[in-house]
């Protein structure tokens, strides 16, 4: 148990160094994200067509929301979805399985390392982001605190989903299609393309039954002060519920996955 924290710290540091070393790759991803933010800004500016507000949301607030939502869904994206299937295909997962540190802690540590490095690089890129999109401070100190709590929960939720998707590689070696589908569905229902404020009633009902709204819409609704008091507590309650349910599901999927490896003699 005494080796648990140092081992996780070491793995997290390794993945952080990998991201920081391959900065050109990060730059290309940033360029793609900036292009998406800019195009969303252009499209929504045209949609507003000079109107001060639509459904009580000003254009300035919307652009700032979309900018932050796209950054947030990027830096909390689970690293395991892209990296772990390659380790299964190459057989390197066998080494992961025999390490004293369990596989789930390894996936968590690697994701934390990647997130730490990406957060540093995104922070350094904020002046460019602000130029392409728009940035605004939180509505209040209370809103900032609620946003931080919600974002930590959102990260945990995304990580649980990412681990489950990564573990599907024990059943099917090709998971890139699943990753692409997750990226689109997550961005759409997280409100990173269209805020849930503008969803038709039936689609918003669907979105509220899924965990994806916790990734951007709920935290940023707290950030901009659109959820306060009881509504803010309800939003955090929704995130806590999804956090618990999805981590239980991730552990169940892991136990089935490791049993499959044992059956195969791996």
Backbone bond lengths (Angstrom), bond angles and torsions (degrees), N, CA, C in turn:
res aa  C-N    CA-C-N  psi(-1)  N-CA   C-N-CA  omega(-1)  CA-C   N-CA-C  phi
1 X - - - 1.460 - - 1.528 111.09 -
2 X 1.354 116.09 -31.97 1.462 120.00 -179.39 1.523 112.16 -67.28
3 X 1.345 116.35 -21.84 1.463 120.55 -179.33 1.524 111.93 -89.03
4 X 1.337 116.70 -8.33 1.466 121.14 -172.31 1.531 111.29 -61.83
5 X 1.333 117.09 -56.00 1.473 120.84 -177.30 1.522 112.34 -63.89
6 X 1.362 119.73 -46.22 1.473 118.63 178.40 1.521 113.08 -60.78
7 X 1.350 116.72 -37.34 1.467 119.86 -179.92 1.520 110.83 -65.52
8 X 1.332 116.65 -43.43 1.465 120.14 178.78 1.526 110.56 -65.24
9 X 1.326 116.08 -40.74 1.460 120.16 178.62 1.527 110.96 -61.65
10 X 1.334 116.52 -40.95 1.465 120.85 179.51 1.529 110.96 -63.21
11 X 1.332 116.83 -45.92 1.463 120.37 179.84 1.534 110.79 -64.10
12 X 1.328 115.85 -42.24 1.464 119.44 179.33 1.523 110.81 -62.07
13 X 1.343 116.33 -41.22 1.459 120.41 179.57 1.530 110.77 -64.37
14 X 1.332 117.30 -39.46 1.462 121.03 179.57 1.523 110.92 -60.79
15 X 1.340 116.56 -46.84 1.460 119.26 -178.51 1.526 111.71 -69.72
16 X 1.326 116.75 -34.02 1.463 119.71 176.35 1.522 110.19 -64.15
17 X 1.325 116.96 -42.30 1.463 121.02 179.57 1.523 111.15 -65.22
18 X 1.330 116.77 -34.88 1.468 120.33 177.96 1.522 110.67 -62.24
19 X 1.341 116.44 -46.33 1.466 120.63 179.16 1.523 110.86 -62.62
20 X 1.343 116.22 -44.28 1.457 120.38 -177.76 1.524 112.32 -69.89
21 X 1.347 116.46 -27.51 1.466 120.40 179.07 1.523 111.21 -73.49
22 X 1.340 115.34 -44.44 1.467 119.58 -178.23 1.526 109.58 -93.05
23 X 1.327 115.70 65.79 1.465 120.78 -175.87 1.525 112.61 -71.59
24 X 1.329 117.13 -23.79 1.469 119.11 177.67 1.524 109.53 -64.83
25 X 1.337 116.30 -41.53 1.465 120.36 177.38 1.522 110.22 -61.27
26 X 1.336 115.81 -43.02 1.463 119.46 176.76 1.524 110.51 -61.00
27 X 1.333 116.17 -42.35 1.454 120.55 -179.10 1.518 112.41 -59.99
28 X 1.331 116.58 -38.95 1.463 120.42 178.40 1.521 111.23 -66.90
29 X 1.341 115.49 -41.20 1.463 118.93 176.63 1.525 110.65 -64.07
30 X 1.332 116.14 -40.85 1.468 120.19 178.44 1.521 110.59 -62.94
31 X 1.330 116.56 -42.20 1.462 120.36 179.15 1.528 110.45 -59.63
32 X 1.325 116.59 -44.05 1.462 120.22 177.82 1.510 112.22 -61.84
33 X 1.340 116.42 -41.60 1.461 120.15 179.72 1.528 111.10 -68.35
34 X 1.341 117.28 -38.72 1.458 120.52 177.47 1.526 111.25 -64.55
35 X 1.324 116.32 -38.92 1.456 120.03 177.84 1.525 110.63 -62.90
36 X 1.337 116.34 -41.48 1.459 119.86 178.90 1.525 110.91 -63.92
37 X 1.328 116.41 -43.26 1.466 120.60 178.85 1.527 110.55 -61.93
38 X 1.335 116.04 -43.76 1.462 119.79 -179.22 1.528 111.27 -63.98
39 X 1.329 117.10 -44.48 1.466 120.10 -179.67 1.525 111.35 -64.85
40 X 1.336 116.57 -38.67 1.468 119.19 176.08 1.527 110.46 -62.72
41 X 1.321 116.10 -39.35 1.471 120.65 178.30 1.527 110.45 -62.12
42 X 1.328 116.45 -44.50 1.466 120.81 -179.62 1.532 110.65 -63.91
43 X 1.329 116.09 -47.07 1.466 120.56 -177.38 1.528 111.06 -63.81
44 X 1.328 117.29 -47.39 1.464 119.96 -176.69 1.529 111.77 -70.67
45 X 1.325 117.46 -30.23 1.465 119.87 174.76 1.529 109.62 -63.62
46 X 1.339 115.68 -39.71 1.465 119.74 177.20 1.521 111.36 -68.41
47 X 1.321 117.03 -38.34 1.468 120.81 179.49 1.531 110.51 -62.64
48 X 1.329 116.82 -41.54 1.468 120.08 179.61 1.529 111.65 -68.09
49 X 1.335 116.88 -31.50 1.474 122.25 175.19 1.525 112.76 47.91
50 X 1.328 116.41 47.34 1.457 120.33 176.37 1.511 115.37 84.62
51 X 1.335 118.86 -4.39 1.464 121.11 178.19 1.527 109.95 -70.99
52 X 1.308 116.53 141.84 1.467 120.67 -179.91 1.523 110.79 -69.24
53 X 1.335 116.32 -40.48 1.463 121.09 -177.62 1.520 109.92 -144.44
54 X 1.330 115.17 155.20 1.458 122.85 170.34 1.526 106.96 -131.82
55 X 1.329 116.18 119.59 1.472 121.60 -176.93 1.524 112.00 53.39
56 X 1.342 115.97 37.24 1.458 120.50 176.54 1.509 115.07 80.21
57 X 1.336 117.93 7.77 1.465 122.17 -179.53 1.524 108.41 -113.64
58 X 1.330 117.41 119.69 1.454 120.96 178.45 1.526 110.43 -75.05
59 X 1.330 115.08 157.27 1.470 119.55 179.57 1.526 110.48 -62.40
60 X 1.338 117.79 -39.79 1.462 120.99 -179.56 1.529 111.09 -61.35
61 X 1.336 115.90 -42.61 1.471 120.02 178.31 1.517 110.46 -65.06
62 X 1.333 116.45 -42.05 1.464 120.35 -178.51 1.519 111.69 -62.79
63 X 1.332 117.63 -45.67 1.468 120.50 -178.58 1.529 110.32 -64.49
64 X 1.335 116.64 -41.32 1.466 119.58 177.26 1.528 110.62 -63.78
65 X 1.331 116.17 -40.61 1.470 120.42 177.54 1.521 111.26 -60.63
66 X 1.344 117.25 -48.94 1.460 121.35 -178.10 1.528 111.37 -64.03
67 X 1.326 116.77 -37.23 1.468 120.21 178.02 1.517 110.57 -62.19
68 X 1.323 116.91 -49.45 1.463 120.97 -179.12 1.521 111.64 -68.60
69 X 1.328 116.72 -36.19 1.472 119.90 -179.56 1.520 110.87 -64.11
70 X 1.321 116.85 -40.61 1.462 119.54 179.85 1.517 111.91 -71.25
71 X 1.316 117.67 -35.62 1.460 120.11 174.27 1.525 110.74 -65.63
72 X 1.336 115.77 -42.46 1.455 119.52 -175.96 1.518 111.98 -67.19
73 X 1.317 118.00 -44.99 1.464 119.56 -179.95 1.524 110.94 -66.84
74 X 1.327 117.08 -18.93 1.468 120.82 177.34 1.517 111.10 -80.34
75 X 1.344 117.66 -52.74 1.467 117.41 -172.25 1.525 113.16 -76.58
76 X 1.347 118.31 -14.87 1.467 117.86 174.71 1.529 111.65 -100.13
77 X 1.339 117.14 7.53 1.460 120.43 177.71 1.527 109.16 -60.36
78 X 1.345 118.08 130.42 1.470 121.19 -175.50 1.528 112.54 -72.01
79 X 1.308 116.23 118.34 1.462 122.68 -178.71 1.521 112.79 -60.63
80 X 1.341 116.43 -30.88 1.462 121.05 -175.29 1.524 112.51 -60.84
81 X 1.325 117.70 -29.91 1.470 121.14 -178.19 1.517 111.07 -59.42
82 X 1.325 117.35 -38.46 1.458 121.49 -176.37 1.528 113.28 -90.97
83 X 1.331 117.22 -34.85 1.464 121.17 -170.90 1.518 113.50 -89.88
84 X 1.320 117.84 -44.66 1.459 120.50 -171.35 1.535 113.95 -62.77
85 X 1.350 119.97 -43.33 1.470 118.74 179.18 1.525 113.24 -56.03
86 X 1.332 117.93 -34.18 1.465 120.65 177.86 1.524 111.12 -64.83
87 X 1.322 116.73 -35.18 1.468 120.66 178.49 1.524 110.91 -70.16
88 X 1.323 116.80 -32.04 1.467 120.27 176.60 1.522 109.83 -69.83
89 X 1.337 116.48 -44.68 1.459 120.32 -178.97 1.529 111.63 -63.60
90 X 1.334 116.55 -38.80 1.469 119.99 -177.20 1.524 113.18 -81.58
91 X 1.331 116.17 -13.42 1.463 119.65 -177.08 1.514 113.45 89.12
92 X 1.345 117.40 -3.70 1.463 120.81 -179.64 1.518 111.91 -64.13
93 X 1.357 116.64 -18.51 1.458 119.84 178.90 1.523 111.82 -61.55
94 X 1.340 117.01 -24.03 1.464 119.87 178.23 1.525 110.73 -60.46
95 X 1.325 116.78 -38.40 1.464 120.74 176.85 1.530 111.09 -67.60
96 X 1.324 115.78 -38.08 1.459 119.64 178.71 1.528 111.14 -62.48
97 X 1.329 115.58 -37.85 1.466 120.28 -174.79 1.524 112.63 -72.25
98 X 1.330 117.92 -26.71 1.465 119.92 -177.36 1.527 112.45 -94.02
99 X 1.321 117.81 -3.33 1.460 119.88 178.08 1.530 109.90 -70.22
100 X 1.337 117.06 147.31 1.472 119.78 177.97 1.529 112.53 -57.34
101 X 1.334 115.67 -35.98 1.454 119.87 176.91 1.526 108.63 -77.63
102 X 1.319 118.02 124.85 1.456 122.12 -176.77 1.513 113.08 -59.71
103 X 1.335 116.19 162.99 1.459 120.25 -176.65 1.527 112.00 -65.96
104 X 1.328 117.78 -41.76 1.461 119.39 -179.92 1.528 111.94 -61.06
105 X 1.342 119.13 -46.66 1.480 118.37 175.13 1.525 112.54 -60.00
106 X 1.348 116.97 -34.20 1.458 118.72 177.81 1.526 111.07 -63.77
107 X 1.342 117.13 -43.91 1.463 120.81 179.99 1.530 110.55 -64.58
108 X 1.323 116.30 -39.73 1.460 120.40 178.63 1.526 110.22 -63.75
109 X 1.337 116.55 -46.69 1.467 120.80 -178.36 1.519 111.31 -62.03
110 X 1.328 117.22 -44.20 1.461 120.29 -179.99 1.534 111.12 -63.13
111 X 1.319 116.86 -40.63 1.459 120.19 179.31 1.527 110.90 -66.40
112 X 1.333 116.57 -39.88 1.460 119.96 177.81 1.526 111.05 -62.98
113 X 1.328 116.62 -40.24 1.461 120.48 178.84 1.512 111.36 -63.08
114 X 1.326 116.45 -46.11 1.465 120.19 179.35 1.522 110.32 -61.85
115 X 1.327 116.92 -44.68 1.456 120.58 -178.14 1.517 111.43 -62.66
116 X 1.334 116.58 -39.98 1.464 120.34 179.16 1.526 110.72 -61.13
117 X 1.327 116.39 -46.35 1.464 120.17 -178.70 1.525 111.43 -66.85
118 X 1.344 117.04 -44.50 1.463 120.17 -179.52 1.524 110.41 -63.73
119 X 1.334 116.72 -37.63 1.461 119.93 178.66 1.524 111.14 -62.66
120 X 1.337 116.98 -40.89 1.463 120.51 177.18 1.532 110.90 -61.24
121 X 1.324 116.40 -45.73 1.457 120.72 -177.47 1.526 111.71 -69.76
122 X 1.337 115.77 -38.42 1.466 119.09 177.03 1.525 109.80 -64.45
123 X 1.332 116.32 -41.11 1.457 119.96 178.22 1.519 111.96 -58.94
124 X 1.339 115.86 -41.54 1.466 119.87 178.94 1.533 111.73 -68.36
125 X 1.341 116.34 -22.13 1.473 121.01 -177.02 1.523 112.82 -93.81
126 X 1.334 118.19 0.24 1.466 120.62 -174.28 1.531 114.07 -57.85
127 X 1.343 120.22 -36.87 1.474 118.11 177.59 1.534 112.37 -58.77
128 X 1.338 116.63 -39.35 1.468 120.20 178.45 1.523 109.53 -69.51
129 X 1.328 116.02 -41.62 1.463 120.70 179.29 1.527 110.29 -59.72
130 X 1.334 115.98 -44.32 1.463 120.30 -179.30 1.522 111.13 -63.24
131 X 1.333 116.78 -33.77 1.461 121.15 179.74 1.527 111.25 -70.56
132 X 1.328 116.00 -41.53 1.466 120.94 -178.04 1.523 111.30 -75.94
133 X 1.335 115.93 -43.05 1.457 121.09 -179.87 1.511 110.61 -111.52
134 X 1.329 116.02 -118.36 1.457 120.99 178.07 1.524 108.86 -165.73
135 X 1.313 116.89 143.15 1.458 122.00 177.97 1.522 109.48 -127.61
136 X 1.334 115.27 143.30 1.457 120.97 176.95 1.518 108.98 -139.24
137 X 1.333 117.49 148.06 1.464 119.70 177.13 1.529 110.13 -71.56
138 X 1.332 117.53 162.97 1.470 119.86 177.16 1.515 111.53 -62.07
139 X 1.327 116.04 159.41 1.462 121.27 -175.08 1.527 111.98 -63.82
140 X 1.334 117.41 -29.56 1.464 121.72 -178.76 1.518 108.49 -164.13
141 X 1.330 115.80 172.61 1.468 119.98 176.42 1.525 110.43 -63.56
142 X 1.337 116.29 -37.84 1.467 119.95 177.52 1.522 110.83 -63.93
143 X 1.336 116.07 -42.45 1.463 120.56 178.37 1.523 110.98 -61.46
144 X 1.326 116.67 -39.26 1.465 121.07 179.02 1.528 110.45 -63.77
145 X 1.334 117.08 -43.13 1.460 120.70 179.53 1.518 111.78 -64.69
146 X 1.335 116.77 -45.07 1.467 120.45 178.48 1.527 110.90 -62.71
147 X 1.335 115.86 -38.57 1.462 120.30 179.25 1.528 110.95 -62.68
148 X 1.319 117.58 -43.41 1.464 120.81 179.94 1.519 111.29 -62.21
149 X 1.333 117.19 -44.03 1.471 120.67 178.11 1.532 109.83 -61.98
150 X 1.336 116.34 -46.08 1.459 120.70 -179.01 1.524 111.95 -63.41
151 X 1.339 117.06 -36.53 1.461 120.82 -178.87 1.526 111.21 -70.88
152 X 1.320 117.06 -37.65 1.470 119.90 175.56 1.528 110.28 -62.17
153 X 1.323 116.51 -43.97 1.468 120.32 176.96 1.530 110.66 -63.75
154 X 1.347 116.02 -40.90 1.463 120.50 178.77 1.520 110.86 -60.82
155 X 1.321 115.94 -39.85 1.464 119.49 178.84 1.530 110.63 -63.11
156 X 1.330 116.06 -44.21 1.458 119.65 178.60 1.519 112.57 -62.48
157 X 1.327 116.22 -38.90 1.465 120.80 178.31 1.522 110.65 -64.89
158 X 1.327 116.26 -47.16 1.459 120.92 179.88 1.524 111.14 -62.20
159 X 1.323 116.51 -39.47 1.458 120.84 179.47 1.524 111.01 -63.94
160 X 1.323 117.26 -41.41 1.470 120.49 178.39 1.527 110.63 -62.84
161 X 1.338 116.46 -43.90 1.468 120.00 178.01 1.525 110.10 -63.03
162 X 1.337 116.38 -44.06 1.461 120.77 -179.28 1.516 112.21 -61.62
163 X 1.323 117.32 -40.98 1.468 120.67 179.16 1.525 110.11 -64.52
164 X 1.330 117.14 -41.78 1.470 119.10 178.44 1.527 111.16 -63.06
165 X 1.335 116.48 -42.11 1.457 119.39 178.37 1.527 110.94 -64.58
166 X 1.332 116.33 -40.82 1.465 120.27 179.52 1.521 111.09 -63.83
167 X 1.326 117.18 -38.63 1.467 120.75 -177.51 1.527 112.53 -69.95
168 X 1.341 117.40 -16.53 1.468 118.49 176.19 1.521 111.19 -64.48
169 X 1.336 117.19 -14.63 1.467 120.43 178.32 1.525 111.69 -67.17
170 X 1.335 118.17 -14.82 1.459 120.42 173.96 1.526 111.08 -73.06
171 X 1.330 117.11 -20.35 1.459 121.35 178.39 1.530 111.84 -102.16
172 X 1.326 116.04 -37.13 1.460 120.36 178.26 1.513 108.81 -135.05
173 X 1.320 117.65 125.53 1.452 121.18 -172.45 1.532 112.64 -71.46
174 X 1.316 117.54 -23.16 1.465 120.94 -178.10 1.526 109.28 -102.31
175 X 1.317 116.61 111.17 1.466 120.75 -177.34 1.525 112.60 -121.09
176 X 1.330 117.28 8.00 1.468 119.06 -177.17 1.525 111.21 -62.59
177 X 1.338 116.69 -36.71 1.463 120.03 178.20 1.514 111.66 -63.47
178 X 1.324 116.06 -39.89 1.459 120.82 178.05 1.523 109.78 -63.55
179 X 1.352 116.70 -40.53 1.457 120.54 179.57 1.512 112.28 -63.65
180 X 1.330 117.33 -42.47 1.465 121.52 179.36 1.529 110.41 -65.06
181 X 1.346 115.84 -43.13 1.463 120.12 178.78 1.528 110.61 -62.03
182 X 1.338 116.08 -42.93 1.462 120.09 179.03 1.528 110.58 -61.70
183 X 1.329 116.52 -42.97 1.461 120.56 -177.93 1.524 110.73 -59.82
184 X 1.343 116.99 -44.52 1.467 120.21 -178.98 1.524 111.29 -69.48
185 X 1.339 116.16 -50.26 1.463 119.97 -177.82 1.518 110.50 -60.78
186 X 1.333 115.96 -41.43 1.454 120.05 -179.52 1.529 110.86 -63.67
187 X 1.328 117.16 -46.42 1.463 119.99 -179.60 1.527 111.42 -63.39
188 X 1.324 116.23 -40.95 1.472 119.19 -177.17 1.522 111.03 -67.82
189 X 1.336 116.80 -54.18 1.461 120.01 -175.90 1.530 112.57 -78.54
190 X 1.345 117.52 -12.96 1.463 119.97 172.51 1.522 111.02 -78.61
191 X 1.328 116.21 -13.66 1.454 120.14 -179.02 1.505 113.95 85.19
192 X 1.338 117.44 20.78 1.461 120.72 -179.20 1.525 112.13 -81.56
193 X 1.313 117.65 -15.41 1.463 121.91 177.80 1.524 110.99 -106.75
194 X 1.335 115.24 -45.18 1.464 122.79 176.81 1.528 106.91 -134.23
195 X 1.325 118.71 117.59 1.464 118.96 178.47 1.524 111.26 -58.17
196 X 1.310 116.18 145.97 1.460 120.26 -179.59 1.525 111.72 -62.78
197 X 1.351 117.24 -16.37 1.457 120.20 175.13 1.522 111.62 -56.76
198 X 1.333 117.00 -30.94 1.457 121.68 -173.95 1.533 112.97 -101.67
199 X 1.321 117.75 1.98 1.461 120.12 178.20 1.532 109.44 -68.61
200 X 1.339 117.71 143.55 1.465 118.60 169.29 1.531 109.74 -61.35
201 X 1.309 116.88 156.56 1.467 121.20 -172.45 1.528 112.35 -54.37
202 X 1.339 117.40 -44.04 1.460 119.33 -175.65 1.528 110.97 -67.59
203 X 1.359 116.45 -37.24 1.461 119.43 -179.22 1.528 110.53 -74.23
204 X 1.312 116.74 -34.78 1.471 118.58 177.23 1.528 110.49 -66.43
205 X 1.334 116.41 -35.63 1.468 119.84 176.21 1.525 110.37 -61.04
206 X 1.333 115.98 -42.78 1.464 120.23 177.04 1.526 110.17 -62.13
207 X 1.334 116.46 -46.30 1.461 120.85 -178.63 1.521 111.93 -60.68
208 X 1.324 116.83 -36.46 1.463 120.73 -178.52 1.516 112.59 -74.34
209 X 1.330 117.06 -13.24 1.462 121.09 176.31 1.529 112.32 -91.46
210 X 1.346 116.38 -3.81 1.456 122.17 -177.95 1.531 110.04 -110.68
211 X 1.333 117.19 158.80 1.472 119.37 -177.73 1.524 114.19 -79.83
212 X 1.342 117.91 -8.91 1.461 119.98 -170.18 1.529 113.42 -68.74
213 X 1.342 117.62 -27.40 1.466 119.12 179.77 1.524 111.55 -62.26
214 X 1.329 116.72 -20.06 1.462 120.26 179.64 1.528 111.86 -72.02
215 X 1.331 117.71 -16.62 1.468 120.95 -174.45 1.521 113.81 -75.59
216 X 1.319 117.23 -31.88 1.468 119.61 -178.49 1.524 111.95 -144.87
217 X 1.323 117.21 -48.08 1.465 120.07 -171.02 1.523 112.67 -60.87
218 X 1.331 117.51 -50.75 1.464 119.32 -178.13 1.531 111.98 -66.43
219 X 1.356 119.04 -49.37 1.467 117.63 178.25 1.530 113.49 -58.04
220 X 1.336 116.93 -41.36 1.465 119.25 -177.10 1.528 112.41 -77.20
221 X 1.320 117.09 -25.61 1.466 119.09 172.36 1.526 109.97 -65.17
222 X 1.333 115.89 -35.00 1.463 120.37 174.00 1.528 110.24 -69.89
223 X 1.322 116.74 -42.04 1.469 123.22 -178.30 1.532 111.10 -58.12
224 X 1.331 116.26 -43.79 1.465 120.60 -177.36 1.531 112.83 -89.04
225 X 1.330 116.59 5.50 1.458 120.44 175.72 1.509 115.10 74.79
226 X 1.330 118.12 17.79 1.458 120.56 179.44 1.523 111.84 -82.88
227 X 1.315 116.79 -13.80 1.463 121.93 172.76 1.525 107.57 -120.94
228 X 1.310 115.86 121.27 1.459 120.36 -178.30 1.529 109.68 -138.48
229 X 1.326 115.53 161.58 1.457 120.18 175.69 1.512 113.03 58.88
230 X 1.332 115.57 -127.62 1.467 121.27 -178.67 1.510 112.93 -62.57
231 X 1.339 116.94 -35.90 1.469 119.98 178.99 1.526 111.08 -65.19
232 X 1.321 116.62 -37.16 1.467 120.48 178.21 1.521 110.53 -65.97
233 X 1.331 116.31 -43.43 1.469 119.82 178.69 1.527 111.11 -65.07
234 X 1.334 116.18 -36.88 1.469 119.93 177.17 1.523 110.41 -63.10
235 X 1.344 116.93 -42.03 1.470 120.68 179.47 1.531 110.73 -61.93
236 X 1.329 116.56 -43.55 1.468 119.39 177.86 1.529 110.80 -65.66
237 X 1.336 116.59 -36.41 1.466 119.96 177.36 1.515 111.53 -62.41
238 X 1.337 116.72 -40.44 1.466 121.23 177.15 1.531 110.04 -60.59
239 X 1.325 116.46 -42.78 1.465 119.92 -179.54 1.525 111.27 -66.77
240 X 1.320 117.53 -42.06 1.465 120.69 178.76 1.529 109.95 -61.76
241 X 1.332 116.79 -41.16 1.467 120.81 179.67 1.522 110.83 -61.79
242 X 1.337 116.50 -49.06 1.458 119.58 179.74 1.528 111.95 -64.80
243 X 1.322 116.72 -36.43 1.460 121.25 177.50 1.527 109.99 -57.63
244 X 1.331 116.32 -49.57 1.462 119.99 -179.15 1.522 112.73 -65.25
245 X 1.336 116.63 -47.28 1.463 120.53 -177.36 1.532 111.92 -62.56
246 X 1.320 116.76 -43.48 1.461 119.84 -175.12 1.520 112.16 -73.48
247 X 1.326 118.47 -32.12 1.463 118.81 176.53 1.525 111.60 -73.07
248 X 1.323 116.89 -32.93 1.466 119.38 172.58 1.531 109.54 -62.83
249 X 1.339 115.77 -45.21 1.464 120.23 178.58 1.520 111.40 -62.27
250 X 1.341 117.82 -40.39 1.469 121.16 -179.75 1.523 111.13 -63.16
251 X 1.323 117.13 -39.70 1.464 120.80 179.21 1.524 110.42 -67.50
252 X 1.329 116.67 -39.50 1.472 120.64 177.66 1.529 110.28 -62.83
253 X 1.347 116.67 -45.90 1.469 120.22 179.14 1.525 110.31 -62.29
254 X 1.322 117.26 -40.01 1.467 120.44 178.94 1.521 111.19 -62.08
255 X 1.315 118.09 -43.25 1.468 120.76 -179.68 1.517 111.44 -64.39
256 X 1.322 117.09 -37.92 1.468 119.99 176.30 1.526 110.66 -68.73
257 X 1.343 116.82 -37.73 1.461 121.04 -179.77 1.512 111.06 -65.45
258 X 1.323 118.02 -45.13 1.470 120.23 -177.38 1.513 109.98 -69.56
259 X 1.330 117.84 -31.74 1.457 119.86 175.86 1.511 110.17 -67.24
260 X 1.324 117.36 -34.52 1.466 120.45 177.08 1.517 110.09 -66.08
261 X 1.334 117.57 -39.91 1.467 120.65 177.85 1.518 110.55 -62.68
262 X 1.326 116.80 -41.72 1.460 120.38 179.38 1.511 111.36 -64.60
263 X 1.334 115.93 -39.88 1.465 119.82 179.40 1.528 110.90 -62.67
264 X 1.347 114.76 -38.25 1.464 119.43 -179.38 1.530 112.05 -76.91
265 X 1.321 115.41 -7.62 1.465 119.01 179.85 1.491 113.11 84.45
266 X 1.361 118.43 15.76 1.446 122.49 -179.01 1.505 111.83 -78.72
